Amino acid sequence: MTLYEFKLLLDEEQYRLLFNKGDFLTYRLEPNSRFALYALEKFFVEVEYNRKNNKIVNKVSFVSGEKLDIYSSKF
């Protein structure tokens, strides 16, 4: 599956695929959020959790760039 194909899926399908087939890599903490980084096929997905409510509030998928650079020190 390509990043483009992933983005065409409905949100529920994206989350199901991510949590069932994706590989958890690492996380980072911010004051109000926790970000988890997953690898899926040949791209990455960052999932943002609201720490107070313990709920997913956003996800961003990407291949490279600034988002991935944030995690480079954790590998």
Secondary structure per residue as TSV (DSSP state, phi and psi in degrees):
chain	resnum	aa	ss	phi	psi
A	1	M	-	360.0	138.6
A	2	T	-	-94.7	167.2
A	3	L	H	-60.2	-41.1
A	4	Y	H	-61.0	-44.6
A	5	E	H	-63.6	-39.4
A	6	F	H	-61.2	-44.4
A	7	K	H	-67.6	-21.8
A	8	L	H	-76.9	-17.9
A	9	L	S	-72.3	154.8
A	10	L	-	-65.8	155.4
A	11	D	H	-53.6	-45.1
A	12	E	H	-60.6	-39.1
A	13	E	H	-68.9	-38.3
A	14	Q	H	-61.8	-47.7
A	15	Y	H	-64.1	-42.5
A	16	R	H	-60.9	-45.8
A	17	L	H	-64.3	-44.4
A	18	L	H	-61.4	-48.2
A	19	F	H	-78.4	-20.9
A	20	N	H	-93.4	-33.3
A	21	K	H	-116.0	-18.2
A	22	G	-	-74.9	157.0
A	23	D	E	-106.3	119.6
A	24	F	E	-67.9	130.1
A	25	L	E	-106.5	-50.9
A	26	T	E	-169.0	180.0
A	27	Y	E	-143.2	166.9
A	28	R	E	-142.8	151.3
A	29	L	E	-111.8	138.1
A	30	E	-	-119.6	168.9
A	31	P	S	-54.5	-40.6
A	32	N	S	-114.8	-3.5
A	33	S	E	-137.5	156.8
A	34	R	E	-121.7	132.7
A	35	F	E	-113.2	127.2
A	36	A	E	-111.9	134.7
A	37	L	E	-106.3	128.5
A	38	Y	E	-121.7	148.8
A	39	A	E	-106.6	135.1
A	40	L	E	-140.7	117.1
A	41	E	T	57.7	-118.4
A	42	K	T	-116.8	33.7
A	43	F	E	-147.4	175.9
A	44	F	E	-122.0	154.5
A	45	V	E	-134.9	127.0
A	46	E	E	-102.9	126.2
A	47	V	E	-111.1	128.8
A	48	E	E	-101.6	126.0
A	49	Y	E	-109.3	136.1
A	50	N	E	-77.7	118.9
A	51	R	T	-66.5	-37.2
A	52	K	T	-68.3	-45.0
A	53	N	T	-95.6	-7.5
A	54	N	T	51.5	48.3
A	55	K	E	-129.2	148.3
A	56	I	E	-72.5	130.8
A	57	V	E	-117.6	-13.9
A	58	N	E	-168.2	158.7
A	59	K	E	-145.6	145.9
A	60	V	E	-134.2	130.3
A	61	S	E	-110.5	145.2
A	62	F	E	-162.9	165.8
A	63	V	S	-103.6	-41.2
A	64	S	S	-158.8	-172.9
A	65	G	S	109.8	-162.7
A	66	E	H	-58.9	-39.6
A	67	K	H	-58.6	-45.7
A	68	L	H	-69.3	-34.5
A	69	D	H	-60.2	-32.2
A	70	I	H	-57.6	-34.2
A	71	Y	H	-94.2	-4.6
A	72	S	G	-59.1	-30.8
A	73	S	G	-75.2	-12.3
A	74	K	G	-90.6	-6.6
A	75	F	-	-99.8	360.0
